[in-house]
Amino acid sequence: MIHDIMPGTEELLEKEQVTAYVGIDPTADSLHIGHLVGVMMLKRLQHAGHRPIALVGGATGMIGDPSGKSQERNLLDETTLRQNQESLKKQISKFLDFETGAPNRALMVNNYDWMKDYTFLAFIRDIGKHITVNYMMAKDSVKKRLGADSKSGMSFTEFTYQLVQGYDFQVLYREHHCKLQMGGSDQWGNIVTGTELIRRIEKGEAYALTWPLITKSDGGKFGKTEEGNVWLDPERTSPYKFYQFWLNVSDEDAEKYLKIFTMLGREAIQQLVSEHTEAPHKRVMQKKLAEEITVLIHSREEYDMAVEASDILFGRGTRESLKKIREELFLSVFEGVPQYEVPTSRMDKDVLELLAVDTGVFASKGEARRMIAGGGVSINKQKLSDPGQRITEKDFINNRYLLVQKGKKNYYLIRVRES
């Protein structure tokens, strides 16, 4: 989990209880799994007896960090930033202890609180004079945006970002004796600017540690799906989809992610790797990874329901298990399958008529009849054996849904439309 580490950092962590921080931009009202590396770093830090600080970048969120970006981001107003901060704290509280009286209990701060009343003239007088333009221009994040390949250039606002972030570190050093800042590998330049300010203004020693940016073995962007980011908020990404994301990672990624995103020890992970090597088809690494993270972010109950929903989708479910799962989870599981609506007047219907005339599950009654006779059609996970069967209201789940399975993998959802 370490990409770069400033000399002396390891010795400091072994010598004393260290206060360390990670900055999180409040540009949304939920974290996504791209944020999890930083949060897990803070969790590991607290677990080892050190004190974590989660810094919500209310001020820096108004500017936009140029690191790793090709263009400026949209700026947010204060009301939105404050709302986002509260939402993020609730999510981070699942990882960190903010509440107990422990000496290493976590702290959440917002840099807007010390930046909002700082005038421009005071800032460039107090802070700007200590860092040269040559020093700032040498940073990779700046050089990339000013290079020949850059089309948009870089605004003065973004150029000053490293000074604002550096000042954050200085404030936390002064007020909370924070000696360590951690971040992704693209943050090294910004973090080191902070250590430089502390050295020059506070005459103190501060340290930097970065983690590698998480990648997928196939070169795709970590945490992205066809629908976009994988969020921690269940309203944005359902617990079922969240669980499925981790369940479907590659073998190579599963081993790496177990080390990064869970608190499992070295021996436990090695045991999982050994089991996986013996029986790769059982996907024990992915299953354990998905369990650990889904329980941590959502709950054991949501994890159990996600597992049950997966069983339904992949052939091991029953009519009873279909009835048990919540409606939103049911719809989430079958979101991508072809769907048809029928009015309530069609709920008492010959099955061939329903599947081949009222809906497009089959192209013709003959095709439907042949497949039913061959045992290839199920309704609500029960094999259909009689082509002359009538479908009535009692067959619909919650009086609204009929799940048709054609063959092993083809699902169709028939929904009742109120008429």
C-alpha positions as CSV (number, residue, x, y, z in Angstrom):
1,M,0.0,0.0,0.0
2,I,3.0,2.3,-0.1
3,H,4.2,4.1,-3.2
4,D,6.4,6.8,-1.8
5,I,7.4,7.4,1.7
6,M,9.5,10.2,3.1
7,P,12.7,9.2,4.9
8,G,12.1,9.0,8.7
9,T,8.4,8.3,8.4
10,E,8.6,4.6,9.4
11,E,10.8,5.5,12.4
12,L,8.4,8.2,13.5
13,L,5.4,5.7,13.4
14,E,7.3,3.2,15.5
15,K,8.5,5.8,18.0
16,E,5.2,7.6,19.0
17,Q,1.5,8.0,18.5
18,V,1.3,10.0,15.3
19,T,-1.5,12.1,14.0
20,A,-2.0,11.7,10.3
21,Y,-4.5,13.0,7.8
22,V,-6.0,12.2,4.4
23,G,-7.9,14.8,2.4
24,I,-11.3,14.0,0.8
25,D,-13.0,16.3,-1.7
26,P,-16.7,16.7,-0.9
27,T,-17.7,17.0,-4.5
28,A,-20.5,14.5,-4.0
29,D,-22.8,13.5,-1.1
30,S,-21.3,10.0,-1.1
31,L,-17.9,8.4,-1.2
32,H,-17.3,5.9,-4.0
33,I,-14.9,3.0,-3.8
34,G,-12.1,5.0,-5.3
35,H,-12.0,6.8,-1.9
36,L,-11.8,3.5,0.0
37,V,-8.0,3.3,-0.2
38,G,-7.5,6.5,1.8
39,V,-10.2,5.6,4.3
40,M,-8.7,2.1,4.8
41,M,-5.3,3.8,5.3
42,L,-6.8,5.9,8.1
43,K,-8.5,2.8,9.5
44,R,-5.2,0.9,9.6
45,L,-3.5,3.9,11.2
46,Q,-6.1,4.0,14.0
47,H,-6.0,0.2,14.4
48,A,-2.2,0.5,15.0
49,G,-2.8,3.1,17.8
50,H,-2.3,6.3,15.8
51,R,-4.8,9.2,15.4
52,P,-6.5,9.7,12.1
53,I,-7.9,13.0,10.7
54,A,-10.3,13.0,7.8
55,L,-10.0,16.4,6.2
56,V,-13.0,17.4,4.1
57,G,-11.8,19.8,1.4
58,G,-14.5,22.4,1.5
59,A,-12.1,25.2,0.4
60,T,-10.1,23.1,-2.0
61,G,-13.3,21.6,-3.3
62,M,-14.2,25.2,-4.4
63,I,-11.0,25.4,-6.3
64,G,-10.4,22.0,-7.9
65,D,-7.2,19.9,-7.6
66,P,-5.2,19.8,-10.9
67,S,-3.4,16.5,-9.9
68,G,-4.2,13.8,-12.5
69,K,-6.8,16.0,-14.2
70,S,-6.7,17.3,-17.7
71,Q,-9.2,20.2,-17.1
72,E,-10.7,22.2,-14.3
73,R,-13.6,20.8,-12.4
74,N,-16.9,22.5,-11.6
75,L,-17.0,24.6,-8.4
76,L,-19.5,24.0,-5.6
77,D,-21.3,26.4,-3.3
78,E,-21.0,26.4,0.5
79,T,-24.4,24.9,1.2
80,T,-23.8,21.9,-1.0
81,L,-20.4,21.4,0.4
82,R,-21.7,21.4,4.0
83,Q,-24.4,18.9,3.1
84,N,-21.9,16.7,1.4
85,Q,-19.6,16.8,4.5
86,E,-22.3,15.5,6.8
87,S,-23.1,12.7,4.5
88,L,-19.4,11.7,4.2
89,K,-18.9,11.7,7.9
90,K,-21.7,9.2,8.4
91,Q,-20.1,6.9,5.8
92,I,-16.6,7.3,7.2
93,S,-17.9,6.5,10.8
94,K,-18.3,2.9,9.6
95,F,-14.5,2.7,9.4
96,L,-13.2,5.1,12.1
97,D,-14.0,5.7,15.8
98,F,-15.0,9.3,16.1
99,E,-17.1,8.9,19.3
100,T,-15.2,7.2,22.2
101,G,-12.8,8.9,24.6
102,A,-9.8,7.0,23.2
103,P,-6.7,9.2,22.8
104,N,-6.5,8.2,19.2
105,R,-10.2,8.8,18.3
106,A,-10.7,10.1,14.8
107,L,-11.3,13.7,14.0
108,M,-13.1,15.3,11.0
109,V,-12.2,18.8,9.9
110,N,-13.1,21.1,7.0
111,N,-10.5,23.4,5.5
112,Y,-13.2,25.9,4.6
113,D,-13.4,26.7,8.4
114,W,-9.9,28.2,8.4
115,M,-9.9,29.5,4.8
116,K,-13.3,31.3,4.6
117,D,-12.1,34.4,6.5
118,Y,-8.5,34.4,5.2
119,T,-8.1,37.4,2.9
120,F,-6.2,37.0,-0.3
121,L,-3.7,39.7,0.7
122,A,-3.1,38.0,4.0
123,F,-2.6,34.6,2.4
124,I,-0.1,35.7,-0.2
125,R,1.8,37.7,2.5
126,D,1.8,34.9,5.1
127,I,2.1,31.8,3.0
128,G,2.9,32.8,-0.6
129,K,6.2,34.4,0.2
130,H,7.6,31.2,1.6
131,I,7.3,29.2,-1.6
132,T,8.9,30.2,-4.9
133,V,7.2,30.0,-8.3
134,N,10.2,27.9,-9.4
135,Y,9.4,25.4,-6.7
136,M,5.7,25.3,-7.7
137,M,6.4,25.0,-11.4
138,A,8.6,21.9,-10.8
139,K,5.7,19.8,-9.6
140,D,4.6,17.1,-12.0
141,S,0.9,18.1,-11.6
142,V,1.7,21.6,-12.8
143,K,4.2,20.6,-15.6
144,K,1.7,18.2,-17.2
145,R,-1.0,21.0,-17.4
146,L,1.5,23.5,-18.8
147,G,3.2,21.1,-21.2
148,A,2.9,21.1,-25.0
149,D,0.1,18.5,-24.9
150,S,-2.2,20.6,-22.7
151,K,-5.0,22.3,-24.6
152,S,-6.6,24.2,-21.7
153,G,-3.5,25.4,-19.8
154,M,-4.0,26.1,-16.1
155,S,-5.8,28.8,-14.3
156,F,-4.1,30.8,-11.5
157,T,-6.8,29.3,-9.2
158,E,-5.6,25.8,-9.8
159,F,-1.9,26.8,-9.8
160,T,-2.4,28.0,-6.2
161,Y,-4.0,24.7,-5.1
162,Q,-0.8,23.3,-3.8
163,L,-0.3,26.3,-1.5
164,V,-3.8,25.9,-0.1
165,Q,-3.3,22.2,0.5
166,G,0.2,22.9,2.0
167,Y,-1.4,25.5,4.3
168,D,-4.0,22.8,5.4
169,F,-1.1,20.6,6.6
170,Q,0.5,23.6,8.4
171,V,-2.8,24.3,10.2
172,L,-3.2,20.7,11.3
173,Y,0.4,20.6,12.4
174,R,0.0,23.7,14.5
175,E,-3.5,22.9,16.0
176,H,-3.4,19.1,16.2
177,H,0.3,18.3,16.1
178,C,-0.3,16.4,12.8
179,K,3.0,15.2,11.4
180,L,2.0,13.0,8.5
181,Q,-0.1,13.5,5.4
182,M,-1.1,10.6,3.3
183,G,-2.6,10.5,-0.2
184,G,-2.6,8.9,-3.6
185,S,0.7,8.8,-5.6
186,D,-0.5,11.8,-7.7
187,Q,-0.6,13.9,-4.5
188,W,3.1,13.7,-3.6
189,G,3.9,17.2,-4.9
190,N,1.0,18.8,-3.0
191,I,1.9,16.9,0.2
192,V,5.6,17.9,0.1
193,T,4.6,21.5,-0.3
194,G,3.0,21.2,3.1
195,T,6.1,19.7,4.7
196,E,8.1,22.5,3.2
197,L,5.8,25.2,4.7
198,I,5.9,23.4,8.1
199,R,9.7,23.4,7.9
200,R,10.0,27.0,6.9
201,I,7.3,28.6,9.0
202,E,6.8,26.3,12.0
203,K,10.4,25.2,12.1
204,G,9.1,21.6,12.5
205,E,9.4,18.2,10.9
206,A,6.6,16.7,8.9
207,Y,6.3,13.7,6.7
208,A,4.6,12.3,3.6
209,L,3.3,8.9,2.5
210,T,1.5,8.0,-0.7
211,W,-0.2,4.8,-1.9
212,P,-0.2,3.5,-5.4
213,L,-3.2,4.5,-7.5
214,I,-5.4,1.4,-7.7
215,T,-5.7,-0.2,-11.2
216,K,-7.4,-3.2,-12.6
217,S,-5.4,-6.0,-14.2
218,D,-7.1,-5.5,-17.5
219,G,-6.1,-1.9,-17.6
220,G,-9.6,-0.6,-16.9
221,K,-10.3,2.1,-14.4
222,F,-10.9,0.8,-10.9
223,G,-14.3,1.4,-9.4
224,K,-16.0,2.2,-12.7
225,T,-18.8,0.1,-14.3
226,E,-21.0,0.7,-17.3
227,E,-23.3,2.7,-15.1
228,G,-20.4,4.8,-13.7
229,N,-18.9,4.9,-10.2
230,V,-19.6,2.3,-7.6
231,W,-20.9,4.3,-4.6
232,L,-21.1,3.6,-0.9
233,D,-24.6,5.2,-0.8
234,P,-27.2,2.4,-1.2
235,E,-29.4,4.9,-3.1
236,R,-26.7,5.4,-5.7
237,T,-25.4,1.8,-5.9
238,S,-27.6,-0.9,-4.4
239,P,-26.0,-3.3,-1.9
240,Y,-26.7,-6.1,-4.5
241,K,-24.8,-4.3,-7.2
242,F,-22.1,-3.3,-4.7
243,Y,-21.7,-7.0,-3.8
244,Q,-21.7,-8.1,-7.4
245,F,-18.9,-5.6,-8.3
246,W,-16.5,-7.3,-5.8
247,L,-17.7,-10.8,-6.6
248,N,-16.8,-10.3,-10.3
249,V,-13.2,-9.0,-10.0
250,S,-10.5,-11.0,-11.6
251,D,-8.4,-13.6,-9.7
252,E,-5.4,-11.3,-9.9
253,D,-7.3,-8.3,-8.6
254,A,-9.1,-10.3,-5.9
255,E,-5.8,-11.1,-4.2
256,K,-4.6,-7.5,-4.4
257,Y,-7.9,-6.1,-3.2
258,L,-8.1,-8.5,-0.2
259,K,-4.8,-6.9,1.0
260,I,-6.0,-3.4,0.4
261,F,-9.7,-3.3,1.3
262,T,-10.1,-5.8,4.1
263,M,-8.5,-6.1,7.6
264,L,-7.8,-9.8,7.1
265,G,-4.3,-10.8,8.2
266,R,-1.5,-12.1,6.1
267,E,-2.1,-15.8,7.0
268,A,-5.9,-15.6,6.3
269,I,-5.2,-14.1,2.9
270,Q,-2.5,-16.7,2.1
271,Q,-5.0,-19.4,3.1
272,L,-7.6,-18.0,0.7
273,V,-5.0,-17.8,-2.1
274,S,-4.1,-21.5,-1.5
275,E,-7.8,-22.5,-1.5
276,H,-8.3,-20.6,-4.7
277,T,-5.3,-22.2,-6.4
278,E,-6.7,-25.7,-5.6
279,A,-10.2,-24.9,-6.9
280,P,-10.4,-21.6,-8.9
281,H,-14.0,-22.3,-10.0
282,K,-15.2,-21.9,-6.4
283,R,-14.0,-18.2,-6.4
284,V,-13.3,-18.3,-2.7
285,M,-11.2,-15.1,-2.8
286,Q,-13.9,-13.1,-4.6
287,K,-16.6,-14.4,-2.3
288,K,-14.6,-13.5,0.9
289,L,-13.7,-10.1,-0.6
290,A,-17.3,-9.3,-1.4
291,E,-18.5,-10.5,2.0
292,E,-16.0,-8.4,4.0
293,I,-16.6,-5.2,2.2
294,T,-20.4,-5.5,1.8
295,V,-20.8,-6.2,5.5
296,L,-18.6,-3.3,6.4
297,I,-20.3,-0.8,4.1
298,H,-23.9,-2.0,4.4
299,S,-24.6,-4.7,6.9
300,R,-24.7,-8.5,7.4
301,E,-28.4,-8.5,6.5
302,E,-27.8,-6.7,3.2
303,Y,-25.0,-9.0,2.4
304,D,-27.2,-12.1,3.1
305,M,-29.9,-10.7,0.9
306,A,-27.4,-10.0,-1.9
307,V,-26.1,-13.6,-1.7
308,E,-29.7,-14.9,-1.9
309,A,-30.5,-12.6,-4.8
310,S,-27.4,-13.9,-6.6
311,D,-28.6,-17.5,-6.0
312,I,-31.9,-16.6,-7.6
313,L,-30.2,-15.1,-10.7
314,F,-27.8,-18.0,-11.1
315,G,-30.3,-20.8,-10.8
316,R,-30.4,-21.8,-7.2
317,G,-33.4,-19.8,-6.0
318,T,-36.9,-20.9,-5.4
319,R,-40.4,-19.3,-5.6
320,E,-40.2,-18.8,-1.8
321,S,-36.9,-17.0,-2.0
322,L,-38.2,-14.8,-4.8
323,K,-41.1,-13.8,-2.6
324,K,-38.9,-13.0,0.4
325,I,-36.6,-10.4,-1.2
326,R,-37.5,-6.7,-1.1
327,E,-39.1,-5.2,-4.2
328,E,-36.2,-2.8,-4.8
329,L,-33.7,-5.6,-4.6
330,F,-35.8,-7.8,-6.9
331,L,-35.9,-5.0,-9.5
332,S,-32.2,-4.3,-9.0
333,V,-31.3,-7.9,-9.7
334,F,-33.4,-8.1,-12.9
335,E,-32.8,-4.5,-14.0
336,G,-31.1,-5.4,-17.3
337,V,-33.5,-8.1,-18.5
338,P,-36.2,-7.6,-21.1
339,Q,-39.4,-6.4,-19.4
340,Y,-43.0,-6.4,-20.6
341,E,-46.1,-4.7,-19.1
342,V,-49.6,-6.3,-19.1
343,P,-52.8,-4.7,-17.8
344,T,-54.5,-6.2,-14.8
345,S,-57.2,-7.5,-17.1
346,R,-54.6,-10.0,-18.6
347,M,-53.7,-11.5,-15.3
348,D,-56.0,-14.5,-15.9
349,K,-54.5,-15.9,-19.1
350,D,-53.5,-18.9,-21.1
351,V,-49.7,-19.2,-20.7
352,L,-49.0,-19.5,-24.4
353,E,-51.1,-16.4,-25.1
354,L,-49.3,-14.5,-22.3
355,L,-45.8,-15.5,-23.5
356,A,-46.2,-15.3,-27.3
357,V,-49.0,-12.7,-27.9
358,D,-49.3,-10.3,-24.9
359,T,-45.5,-10.2,-24.6
360,G,-42.5,-11.1,-26.8
361,V,-40.9,-13.8,-24.7
362,F,-41.5,-16.2,-27.6
363,A,-42.0,-15.4,-31.2
364,S,-44.8,-17.8,-31.6
365,K,-47.1,-20.1,-29.6
366,G,-45.5,-23.1,-31.4
367,E,-42.1,-22.2,-30.2
368,A,-43.3,-21.7,-26.7
369,R,-45.2,-25.0,-26.7
370,R,-42.1,-26.9,-27.9
371,M,-39.8,-25.4,-25.3
372,I,-42.3,-26.0,-22.4
373,A,-42.6,-29.6,-23.5
374,G,-38.8,-29.9,-23.4
375,G,-38.7,-28.6,-19.9
376,G,-36.9,-25.4,-20.8
377,V,-39.3,-22.8,-19.3
378,S,-39.8,-21.7,-15.7
379,I,-42.1,-19.2,-14.1
380,N,-41.0,-17.8,-10.8
381,K,-38.4,-20.5,-10.5
382,Q,-40.9,-23.3,-11.0
383,K,-40.6,-25.5,-14.1
384,L,-43.5,-25.2,-16.4
385,S,-44.8,-28.6,-17.6
386,D,-48.2,-28.0,-19.1
387,P,-48.5,-25.7,-22.2
388,G,-52.2,-25.5,-21.4
389,Q,-51.7,-23.9,-18.0
390,R,-53.5,-20.7,-17.1
391,I,-51.6,-17.9,-15.4
392,T,-53.7,-16.2,-12.7
393,E,-53.3,-13.4,-10.2
394,K,-52.0,-15.8,-7.6
395,D,-49.0,-16.6,-9.8
396,F,-47.7,-13.1,-9.8
397,I,-45.2,-12.2,-7.1
398,N,-46.6,-9.4,-4.8
399,N,-49.5,-9.3,-7.4
400,R,-47.2,-7.4,-9.7
401,Y,-44.3,-9.5,-11.2
402,L,-43.9,-12.7,-13.1
403,L,-40.4,-13.9,-13.7
404,V,-40.0,-16.1,-16.8
405,Q,-36.8,-18.1,-17.4
406,K,-36.2,-19.5,-20.9
407,G,-33.3,-21.9,-20.9
408,K,-30.6,-21.4,-18.3
409,K,-29.7,-17.8,-18.7
410,N,-32.5,-15.9,-20.4
411,Y,-34.8,-14.0,-18.1
412,Y,-37.9,-11.9,-18.8
413,L,-39.9,-9.8,-16.4
414,I,-43.6,-9.3,-16.9
415,R,-45.0,-6.5,-14.8
416,V,-48.6,-5.6,-14.1
417,R,-49.7,-2.2,-15.3
418,E,-52.6,-0.7,-13.4
419,S,-55.4,0.0,-15.8
